Amino acid sequence: MSDFFENLHQEILQDAEPSDPKGLSESFTNWVLEMLGEDTIAGGETVHYRSVDGRAAIDAFCLSEDCAHVDVFISAYYLQRKCLKGSEVEELIGLANEFIKRSKKGFQDQKLRPDDIANGVAKLIFEAQGSLVRERIFLLTNAQADPGFHSKTIDNKLSFEVWDIDRIATHRLSGKKVVKLDFENDFQEGGPVACVSVTEGTGEYRTLLTFFRGDVLARIYGTHGHKLLEQNVRVFLQAKGPINKGLQTTLDETPGRFLAYNNGLCCTASKVELKAAEGGHAFIRSVTDFQIVNGGQTTSSLDLYNRKGDPDKLKRVWVQAKITVIHDQEKVDEIVPLISRYANSQNKVSGADFSANGSFHRGLERISRDTKTPISPKTVWYYERAKGAYADQRAKYASQKSGTKKNHKPSQWEEEHPLRQKLTKTDVAKLEHCWAGNPFYACLGADKSFRKMAEQFDSKEPVVNDSYFRNLVAKAIIWNSIEDQFDLLKLKGCRSQTVAYSFAFLSVKSDKRINLEFIWEHQRCQPSLLEFGATLCKRFHEILMTNNAVPDCPGAGNQLAKTEKYWKRFFIIVSDELVPSSWRQEWSLKPFEVLYNTEDGLAAEWERVRYRFINNTQSMGELARAFNKQWIASRNQELARIWAGKSWNEVMRINGFGSDRRRRLVDLFCAAFEAGNEV
């Protein structure tokens, strides 16, 4: 456990300075929220607040859109290992409970500034209290809590959960908990469920068609909650949308017509146990790893009505369900998002909702594993597509310890994959937002920032190749360097906002001409960039920390930095910042724009790289094998130089050479180009 404590602390230090207790607590809160969100246990937005009298506090908050559920988080982060007594746990839980109580009494009027985010949270709880059916308090801590105080139901509405270092470690190291539904033994009111089974010809999967009774489905969701939706592309949209309001109305007024009106569920499983019946039919005894990939809002609506409406009416409700049993678990991440995309017809699901499993993130993951830094010692910038992958890999390759922490030698894997060189999908979001000149998106918090990037990818997605990855790493080096300058200056507060605004200003002021190629090649920033970054840090921090420093934006910038209006007003104030001539001399001759997966983007990439291969005598098959790229088997013998001689318009006119093949062509030539494949 001491290893996990120390490893976690090192991760927290990536986003906070050691001497800033508030920053460490916020970084820890974000880390745990991201973990809980990844596993659909809970989610929230950080809201760090401590009352003047020390009796009420909050670190994060989430209110469901139908105002039926509220989660309040309180964090306790310690620099040294610590055991929390039961009384200490109760005291911390009491701080969050007091915040809820004061909010319900009109806490928003009690000496809080109008711009204070705690004011807004309190107001939301005050207005929602009439419809709340569940209130949860989460204590997040890296201490070891008294086992007798890990969870408790205080009354029929309020409960608390403690996520201490033991529970966090167990959850992180034990992997995914599968949901198993035993209809024969656990759902006596329904028993085994009748179905029709069809096996697909290739053996990849089999499909079951069945019907669930409304009260059984509501009970399943009430028992397992969001664990049923781990493969779902979105959380429950709640009853505010017109479709979900319609579901509630149908359940209340005409429950017998629910089957006729509703599209039903698309589900997946890894295993089913059947009992044969006559006429080719069967009964489902149990389902293992049951997931709802489409129809989460239907299931959640049944659960909501079961708690707020007339439960007896649900016995008249039937819901059709298609269960796809995927035999090859390695294909789950490939097949499930496609099932969800093609099955959905009730609410629009953008491509962004699938981005965590999409080609962009998988491409980054693949390239990061194969790309080493150009300087010695050669190391890897590890892209962590799935949270916890880095820790799992490090544990897998960890060397045997020789007794004490001091004489522990890092494994070869750890030396090649430094923690500081870990990139997450939320890191990518903040880097790209800042490079695009939109730091206010980076300041929204990890989850919202990522979702904003995913929304943008719905209409256009970057071309993921070696060049994109190297430029992304260079941006990460810039971000880390600005953070280092912030810490060296011993500034306090608004750390992430200061870094984001400084980075965005550098990008905008240089017209994106910061020399990312130099930074990649040397794995460091140029001297004048570092010097100017320190100047910006100091000035920007003072403005962000000062109330009313930005015209028309009353209050300090820790929350206002999340708005585009604040950034625009802020930029006007600092736009006269003198750009050192020495920094200008470091700029690249061309801007580093992100190319997107459109025909225009592919065309630009093709014209950029093809001329290097005009005299290349290799076959396309040889080129593809050399760089481990996919190519078209029937065209393996064609020469690279022949392809290089074609303009993009000529490529477009080739019969049977569609967009997917054109993308393969550009990807192959870009890989060879970036590797310095000279003629």
C-alpha positions in Angstrom: 0.0 0.0 0.0 2.9 2.4 0.6 3.9 1.9 -3.0 0.4 2.9 -4.2 0.4 5.9 -1.8 3.7 7.2 -3.2 2.8 6.5 -6.8 -0.5 8.3 -6.4 1.3 11.3 -4.8 3.7 11.5 -7.7 0.7 11.6 -10.1 -1.0 14.4 -8.0 2.2 16.4 -8.2 1.9 16.5 -11.9 -0.8 19.1 -11.5 0.1 20.8 -8.3 3.1 22.2 -6.5 4.2 20.4 -3.3 3.9 23.5 -1.1 0.3 24.3 -2.1 -2.2 22.3 0.0 -5.2 23.7 -1.8 -3.7 22.8 -5.2 -2.8 19.3 -4.0 -6.3 18.8 -2.8 -7.8 20.0 -6.0 -5.5 17.8 -8.1 -6.4 14.8 -6.0 -10.1 15.6 -6.2 -9.8 15.8 -10.0 -7.9 12.5 -10.2 -10.4 10.6 -8.1 -13.4 12.2 -10.0 -11.8 11.1 -13.3 -11.4 7.6 -12.0 -15.0 7.4 -10.7 -16.3 8.9 -13.9 -14.3 6.4 -16.1 -16.1 3.6 -14.2 -19.5 5.4 -14.2 -19.7 5.4 -10.4 -20.0 9.1 -9.9 -18.9 12.4 -11.5 -18.7 16.0 -10.6 -17.2 19.4 -11.0 -14.6 20.7 -8.6 -15.9 23.5 -6.3 -13.3 24.2 -3.5 -15.0 26.0 -0.7 -14.5 26.4 3.1 -16.9 28.5 5.2 -15.5 31.2 7.4 -16.7 29.5 10.5 -15.1 26.2 9.4 -18.3 24.2 9.7 -19.2 23.8 6.1 -17.1 22.7 3.1 -17.3 21.2 -0.4 -14.7 20.2 -3.0 -16.9 18.9 -5.9 -20.6 18.8 -6.8 -23.0 17.1 -9.2 -26.7 17.6 -9.6 -28.6 15.4 -12.1 -30.5 17.3 -14.7 -33.9 16.1 -13.4 -32.8 17.4 -9.9 -33.5 13.9 -8.4 -29.9 13.1 -7.4 -27.2 15.3 -5.8 -23.6 14.2 -5.1 -21.4 16.4 -2.8 -17.7 15.6 -2.5 -15.3 16.5 0.4 -11.6 15.8 0.1 -8.8 15.3 2.6 -5.3 15.0 1.2 -2.3 14.3 3.3 1.5 14.5 2.5 2.2 11.6 4.9 0.4 8.3 5.4 -2.4 8.7 7.9 -5.2 6.7 9.6 -8.5 8.5 10.0 -10.5 7.6 13.1 -14.2 7.2 12.9 -14.7 10.5 14.6 -12.5 12.2 11.9 -14.5 10.6 9.1 -17.8 11.8 10.7 -16.4 15.3 11.1 -15.4 15.5 7.4 -18.7 14.1 6.2 -20.4 16.6 8.5 -18.7 19.5 6.7 -20.4 18.4 3.4 -23.7 17.6 5.1 -23.7 21.1 6.7 -23.1 22.6 3.3 -26.2 20.8 2.0 -28.3 21.9 5.0 -27.3 25.5 4.7 -28.0 25.4 1.0 -31.5 24.2 1.6 -32.0 27.1 4.1 -31.0 29.7 1.6 -27.2 29.6 2.0 -26.8 31.6 -1.2 -27.8 34.7 0.7 -25.3 34.3 3.6 -22.3 36.5 2.9 -21.1 34.9 -0.3 -19.9 37.0 -3.2 -22.3 37.0 -6.2 -19.5 35.6 -8.4 -18.4 32.9 -5.8 -19.1 29.5 -7.4 -20.2 28.1 -4.0 -23.1 30.6 -4.3 -24.3 29.0 -7.5 -24.0 25.5 -6.1 -25.9 26.4 -3.0 -28.6 28.0 -5.1 -29.0 24.9 -7.3 -29.5 22.7 -4.2 -31.9 25.2 -2.7 -34.1 25.2 -5.8 -33.9 21.4 -6.3 -34.6 20.3 -2.7 -38.3 19.6 -3.5 -37.5 17.0 -6.1 -34.4 15.4 -4.5 -34.9 11.7 -3.9 -31.2 10.8 -3.3 -28.4 12.7 -1.7 -24.9 11.2 -1.5 -21.8 12.5 0.2 -18.4 11.2 -1.0 -15.3 11.5 1.2 -12.2 11.3 -1.0 -9.0 10.8 0.9 -5.5 9.3 0.5 -5.6 8.4 4.2 -6.7 5.0 5.6 -10.2 5.3 7.0 -11.7 3.3 9.8 -13.3 0.2 8.0 -16.5 0.7 10.0 -17.1 4.0 8.4 -16.7 3.2 4.7 -20.4 3.7 3.8 -23.6 4.4 5.6 -27.2 5.2 4.9 -28.1 8.1 7.2 -31.8 8.2 6.3 -34.0 7.1 3.4 -32.5 9.8 1.2 -29.0 10.6 2.5 -26.0 8.3 2.5 -22.3 8.6 2.4 -19.4 6.7 0.9 -15.7 6.9 1.8 -13.1 6.4 -0.9 -9.9 6.1 1.1 -6.5 4.9 -0.1 -7.4 1.2 0.4 -10.6 1.4 -1.6 -9.0 3.5 -4.3 -6.1 1.1 -4.6 -8.3 -2.0 -4.6 -10.6 -0.4 -7.2 -7.8 0.7 -9.4 -5.8 -2.6 -9.3 -8.7 -5.0 -9.4 -10.0 -3.9 -12.7 -13.6 -3.9 -14.0 -16.4 -5.5 -12.0 -18.7 -7.3 -14.3 -22.5 -7.3 -13.8 -24.1 -10.7 -13.7 -27.9 -11.0 -13.8 -29.3 -14.3 -12.4 -32.9 -14.3 -13.5 -33.5 -17.8 -12.1 -32.5 -17.0 -8.5 -32.4 -13.2 -8.0 -35.5 -12.2 -9.9 -38.2 -14.5 -8.6 -41.0 -12.2 -9.7 -39.9 -12.8 -13.3 -37.8 -15.9 -13.4 -35.9 -17.0 -16.5 -36.7 -14.8 -19.5 -38.0 -16.2 -22.8 -36.0 -15.4 -25.8 -35.1 -16.2 -29.4 -31.5 -16.9 -30.2 -29.6 -16.4 -33.5 -26.0 -17.3 -34.1 -24.0 -15.2 -36.7 -22.3 -17.1 -39.4 -18.7 -16.0 -38.6 -18.9 -16.9 -34.9 -18.1 -13.4 -33.7 -21.3 -13.1 -31.8 -24.8 -14.5 -31.2 -27.9 -12.4 -30.7 -30.8 -12.9 -28.3 -34.2 -11.2 -28.8 -36.2 -10.9 -25.6 -38.7 -8.7 -23.6 -38.1 -7.4 -20.0 -41.0 -6.5 -17.7 -40.7 -2.8 -16.6 -40.5 -3.5 -12.9 -37.8 -6.1 -13.4 -35.7 -3.7 -15.5 -36.2 -1.0 -13.0 -35.0 -3.3 -10.2 -32.0 -4.2 -12.2 -31.1 -0.6 -12.7 -31.8 0.2 -9.1 -29.4 -2.5 -8.0 -26.5 -1.9 -10.4 -27.0 1.7 -11.5 -24.5 3.2 -13.9 -22.4 0.0 -13.9 -24.9 -1.1 -16.5 -23.8 1.8 -18.7 -20.0 1.5 -18.7 -20.1 0.9 -22.5 -22.9 3.5 -23.0 -21.8 6.5 -25.0 -23.5 8.9 -22.6 -25.0 9.1 -19.1 -28.8 9.4 -18.6 -30.0 12.6 -20.2 -32.6 12.9 -17.4 -36.2 14.1 -17.7 -35.5 17.6 -19.0 -35.3 16.6 -22.6 -38.6 16.2 -24.5 -38.0 12.5 -25.2 -37.4 11.6 -21.5 -40.4 13.7 -20.5 -42.4 11.7 -22.9 -41.2 8.5 -21.4 -42.4 9.6 -17.9 -45.8 10.7 -19.4 -46.3 7.3 -21.1 -45.4 5.4 -18.0 -47.9 7.4 -15.9 -50.8 7.7 -18.3 -50.6 4.7 -20.8 -48.1 2.1 -19.4 -49.6 -0.6 -21.6 -48.5 1.3 -24.8 -44.9 1.7 -23.7 -43.8 -1.3 -25.8 -45.5 0.2 -28.9 -43.9 3.6 -28.4 -40.4 2.7 -27.3 -37.5 1.5 -29.4 -36.2 -0.8 -26.7 -32.7 -1.7 -25.6 -29.5 -2.8 -27.3 -27.3 -4.7 -24.9 -24.1 -6.7 -24.9 -22.8 -9.5 -22.8 -19.8 -11.9 -22.6 -21.8 -15.0 -21.6 -25.3 -16.2 -21.3 -26.7 -19.4 -19.8 -29.8 -20.7 -21.5 -32.5 -23.3 -20.8 -33.8 -24.9 -24.0 -37.5 -24.8 -24.7 -39.7 -26.2 -27.5 -40.0 -24.8 -31.0 -36.5 -23.4 -31.1 -37.1 -21.0 -28.3 -35.1 -20.7 -25.0 -35.1 -19.1 -21.6 -32.3 -16.9 -20.3 -31.1 -18.2 -16.9 -28.3 -15.7 -16.4 -26.3 -13.0 -18.3 -22.7 -12.2 -17.5 -21.1 -8.8 -18.1 -24.5 -7.3 -19.0 -24.2 -3.8 -20.5 -26.7 -1.4 -22.0 -25.1 0.3 -24.9 -28.2 1.9 -26.2 -31.3 2.6 -24.2 -29.8 3.9 -21.0 -32.3 6.7 -20.9 -35.2 4.2 -21.1 -33.8 2.1 -18.2 -33.0 5.1 -16.1 -36.5 6.5 -16.8 -38.0 3.3 -15.5 -35.9 3.5 -12.3 -36.9 7.2 -11.9 -40.6 6.4 -12.3 -40.3 3.4 -9.9 -39.1 5.9 -7.2 -41.3 8.9 -8.0 -44.4 7.4 -9.6 -46.6 4.3 -9.2 -44.4 1.2 -9.2 -47.5 -1.1 -9.8 -47.9 0.4 -13.3 -44.5 -0.9 -14.3 -45.8 -4.4 -14.1 -47.9 -3.5 -17.2 -44.8 -2.3 -19.1 -42.7 -4.4 -21.4 -39.5 -3.4 -23.0 -38.0 -5.2 -26.0 -34.2 -6.0 -25.9 -31.6 -7.2 -28.2 -28.6 -8.8 -26.4 -25.4 -9.3 -28.5 -23.1 -11.8 -26.9 -19.6 -11.0 -28.1 -17.4 -14.1 -28.1 -14.1 -12.3 -28.8 -13.5 -9.8 -25.9 -10.7 -8.2 -27.8 -13.3 -6.9 -30.3 -15.5 -5.4 -27.6 -14.1 -1.8 -28.0 -14.5 -2.1 -31.8 -18.0 -3.5 -32.0 -19.8 -1.9 -29.1 -19.4 1.8 -30.2 -20.7 0.8 -33.7 -23.7 -1.0 -32.2 -24.5 2.1 -30.2 -24.0 4.5 -33.2 -26.1 2.5 -35.6 -28.8 1.5 -33.2 -29.5 5.0 -31.8 -32.5 6.8 -33.1 -34.1 8.5 -30.1 -31.6 11.2 -29.2 -28.8 12.4 -31.5 -25.5 10.9 -30.5 -22.5 12.7 -32.0 -19.3 11.0 -33.1 -17.7 12.8 -30.1 -19.5 10.5 -27.7 -17.5 7.6 -29.1 -14.1 9.4 -29.2 -12.5 7.6 -26.2 -12.6 4.4 -28.2 -12.3 6.1 -31.5 -9.6 6.0 -34.1 -8.0 9.3 -32.9 -7.2 8.0 -29.4 -6.3 4.5 -30.6 -4.0 6.0 -33.2 -2.3 8.1 -30.5 -1.9 5.1 -28.3 -0.3 3.1 -31.0 2.1 5.8 -32.1 3.1 6.6 -28.6 4.2 3.0 -27.9 6.3 2.9 -31.0 8.0 6.4 -30.8 11.1 7.1 -28.7 12.6 10.5 -28.1 15.5 11.5 -30.4 17.9 12.3 -27.5 19.6 9.9 -25.1 18.5 8.3 -22.9 15.7 7.4 -25.4 12.4 7.4 -23.6 8.7 7.2 -24.5 5.9 9.7 -24.1 3.2 7.3 -23.0 -0.3 8.1 -24.1 -2.8 6.7 -21.6 -6.1 6.2 -23.5 -7.7 4.2 -20.7 -7.2 5.5 -17.2 -5.0 3.3 -15.1 -3.2 1.7 -18.1 0.1 3.4 -17.1 -0.1 2.2 -13.5 -1.0 -1.3 -14.7 2.0 -1.4 -17.0 4.4 0.0 -14.4 3.2 -2.7 -11.9 3.6 -5.4 -14.5 7.2 -4.5 -15.2 8.2 -3.3 -11.7 11.5 -4.7 -10.5 11.7 -6.7 -7.2 12.3 -4.5 -4.2 15.2 -5.2 -1.9 13.5 -4.2 1.3 13.2 -0.5 1.6 12.0 2.4 -0.5 15.4 4.0 -0.6 17.2 1.2 -2.3 14.5 0.4 -4.8 15.8 0.7 -8.3 13.3 1.6 -11.0 12.6 -1.1 -13.6 13.8 -0.6 -17.1 10.2 0.1 -18.1 9.9 2.9 -15.6 13.1 4.4 -16.8 11.9 4.3 -20.4 8.4 5.6 -19.5 8.9 8.4 -17.0 5.8 9.5 -15.1 6.3 13.1 -16.3 6.0 11.9 -19.8 2.6 10.4 -19.4 -0.2 12.0 -21.5 -3.9 11.4 -20.9 -6.8 12.2 -23.2 -7.7 15.2 -20.9 -4.1 16.4 -21.3 -4.6 16.3 -25.1 -7.7 18.4 -24.7 -6.2 21.2 -22.7 -3.1 21.3 -25.0 -5.1 21.6 -28.1 -7.5 24.1 -26.6 -4.6 26.4 -25.6 -2.8 25.9 -28.9 -6.1 27.0 -30.7 -6.2 30.1 -28.5 -9.1 28.9 -26.4 -7.7 28.6 -22.8 -11.2 29.1 -21.3 -12.1 25.5 -22.5 -8.9 24.2 -20.8 -10.0 25.9 -17.6 -13.4 24.1 -17.5 -11.9 21.1 -15.7 -10.6 17.8 -17.1 -13.9 16.2 -17.9 -15.7 19.2 -19.4 -12.5 20.2 -21.4 -12.3 16.7 -22.9 -16.0 16.7 -23.7 -15.6 20.0 -25.5 -12.8 18.6 -27.6 -14.9 15.5 -28.3 -17.7 17.7 -29.5 -15.4 19.6 -31.9 -14.1 16.3 -33.3 -17.7 15.5 -34.3 -17.3 17.7 -37.3 -13.5 17.4 -37.8 -10.9 15.1 -36.3 -7.1 15.6 -36.5 -5.0 13.5 -38.8 -3.1 11.2 -36.4 0.3 10.5 -37.6 3.9 10.7 -36.4 4.1 14.4 -37.1 0.9 15.1 -35.1 2.2 13.1 -32.1 5.6 14.8 -32.1 3.9 18.2 -32.2 1.6 17.2 -29.4 4.6 16.1 -27.2 6.2 19.5 -27.9 3.1 21.2 -26.7 3.2 19.1 -23.6 6.8 20.1 -23.0 5.7 23.8 -23.3 2.9 23.3 -20.8 5.2 21.5 -18.3 7.9 24.2 -18.7 5.4 26.9 -17.9 4.3 25.0 -14.8 7.9 24.8 -13.8 8.3 28.5 -14.2 5.1 29.0 -12.1 6.6 26.9 -9.3 10.0 28.5 -9.5 8.4 31.9 -9.0 6.7 30.5 -5.9 3.3 31.7 -7.0 0.2 30.5 -5.2 -3.3 29.9 -6.5 -4.8 29.9 -10.1 -2.0 27.6 -11.2 -3.8 25.8 -14.0 -5.5 29.0 -15.2 -2.2 30.9 -15.3 -0.5 28.2 -17.2 -3.4 27.8 -19.7 -3.6 31.5 -20.3 0.1 31.9 -20.7 0.3 29.0 -23.1 -2.6 30.3 -25.2 -1.1 33.8 -25.3 2.2 32.4 -26.6 0.4 30.5 -29.3 -1.7 33.4 -30.4 1.2 35.9 -30.3 3.5 33.8 -32.4 0.7 32.9 -34.9 1.4 29.2 -33.9 5.0 29.6 -35.0 6.6 28.3 -31.8 9.1 25.9 -33.3 7.6 22.6 -32.2 10.1 20.6 -34.3 13.0 22.1 -32.3 11.3 21.3 -29.0 10.7 17.7 -30.1 14.2 17.2 -31.3 15.8 18.6 -28.1 13.0 17.7 -25.7 13.1 21.2 -24.2 12.0 24.7 -24.8 14.2 27.4 -26.3 15.8 29.8 -23.8 13.9 32.9 -24.9 10.6 31.0 -24.8 11.3 30.0 -21.2 12.2 33.5 -20.2 9.2 35.1 -21.8 7.0 32.3 -20.3 8.2 33.3 -16.8 7.4 36.9 -17.5 3.9 36.0 -18.6 3.3 33.7 -15.6 4.1 36.5 -13.1 1.9 39.1 -14.8 -1.0 36.8 -15.7 -1.1 35.4 -12.2 -1.4 38.8 -10.7 -4.3 39.7 -12.9 -6.1 36.4 -12.4 -5.8 36.6 -8.6 -7.0 40.2 -8.4 -10.7 41.0 -8.1 -12.1 43.2 -10.8 -8.8 43.4 -12.7 -10.5 42.6 -15.9 -13.1 45.2 -17.0 -16.7 44.0 -17.2 -15.8 40.8 -15.4 -16.2 41.4 -11.6 -14.3 39.0 -9.4 -11.1 37.0 -9.5 -10.2 34.9 -12.4 -10.2 31.4 -10.9 -13.8 30.8 -12.1 -14.2 33.6 -14.6 -11.3 32.1 -16.6 -13.7 29.5 -17.8 -15.6 32.0 -19.9 -14.7 33.2 -23.4 -15.7 36.8 -22.4 -13.1 36.9 -19.7 -10.4 35.6 -22.0 -11.2 38.2 -24.7 -11.2 41.1 -22.1 -8.0 39.6 -20.5 -6.3 39.4 -23.9 -7.0 43.1 -24.6 -5.3 44.0 -21.3 -2.2 42.0 -22.0 -2.0 42.4 -25.8 0.5 45.2 -25.5 3.0 42.8 -23.7 6.3 43.4 -25.5 7.4 40.3 -27.4 11.2 40.0 -27.1 13.0 40.0 -30.4 15.1 37.0 -29.2 11.9 35.0 -28.9 10.8 36.0 -32.4 14.1 34.8 -33.8 13.3 31.3 -32.4 10.0 31.1 -34.3 9.5 28.7 -37.2 9.0 30.1 -40.7 5.6 28.4 -40.9 2.7 28.0 -38.4 2.1 24.6 -36.9 -1.5 24.1 -37.8 -3.4 20.9 -37.0 -4.5 19.1 -40.1 -7.9 17.4 -40.0 -9.3 14.2 -41.5 -11.0 15.9 -44.4 -10.1 15.7 -48.1 -8.5 19.1 -47.8 -6.4 18.0 -44.9 -5.3 14.8 -46.6 -4.6 16.7 -49.8 -2.3 19.2 -48.0 -0.4 16.4 -46.3 0.0 14.5 -49.6 1.4 17.5 -51.3 3.8 18.1 -48.4 5.4 14.7 -48.4 5.1 13.1 -51.8 8.0 14.9 -53.5 10.6 13.2 -51.3 9.7 9.9 -52.9 9.8 10.9 -56.6 12.9 8.7 -57.1 12.2 6.1 -54.5 12.5 2.6 -56.0 10.8 0.6 -53.2 7.6 -1.1 -53.8 4.6 0.0 -51.8 4.5 -3.4 -50.1 8.2 -2.9 -49.0 7.4 0.6 -47.7 4.4 -0.6 -45.8 6.3 -3.5 -44.1 9.2 -1.1 -43.2 6.9 1.2 -41.3 4.3 -1.4 -40.1 1.5 0.3 -42.0 -1.6 -1.1 -43.6 -1.7 -1.1 -47.4 -3.7 -2.7 -50.2 -2.4 -6.2 -50.9 -3.4 -6.0 -54.6 -1.2 -2.9 -55.0 1.9 -4.2 -53.1 4.1 -4.4 -56.2 3.4 -0.9 -57.4 6.4 1.5 -57.0 6.4 4.3 -54.4 7.9 6.7 -57.0 4.9 6.1 -59.3 2.5 7.1 -56.6 4.6 10.0 -55.6 4.3 11.4 -59.1 0.5 11.7 -58.8 -1.1 14.9 -57.7 -4.0 14.7 -55.3 -6.5 15.3 -58.1 -5.0 12.3 -59.9 -5.3 10.2 -56.8 -8.9 11.2 -56.4 -9.7 10.1 -59.9 -8.4 6.5 -59.5 -11.4 4.1 -59.8 -12.1 2.1 -56.6 -9.7 4.2 -54.6 -12.1 5.6 -51.9 -11.5 7.8 -48.9 -10.2 4.9 -46.7 -7.6 3.9 -49.2 -6.6 7.5 -49.8 -6.1 7.9 -46.0 -3.9 4.8 -45.9 -1.8 6.2 -48.8 -1.2 9.5 -46.9 -0.6 7.7 -43.6 2.0 5.5 -45.2 3.9 8.3 -46.9 3.8 10.5 -43.8 5.3 7.8 -41.7 8.1 7.3 -44.1 8.6 11.1 -44.5 8.8 11.7 -40.7 11.3 8.8 -40.3 13.6 10.6 -42.8 13.2 8.0 -45.6 15.4 9.7 -48.1 15.6 8.8 -51.8 
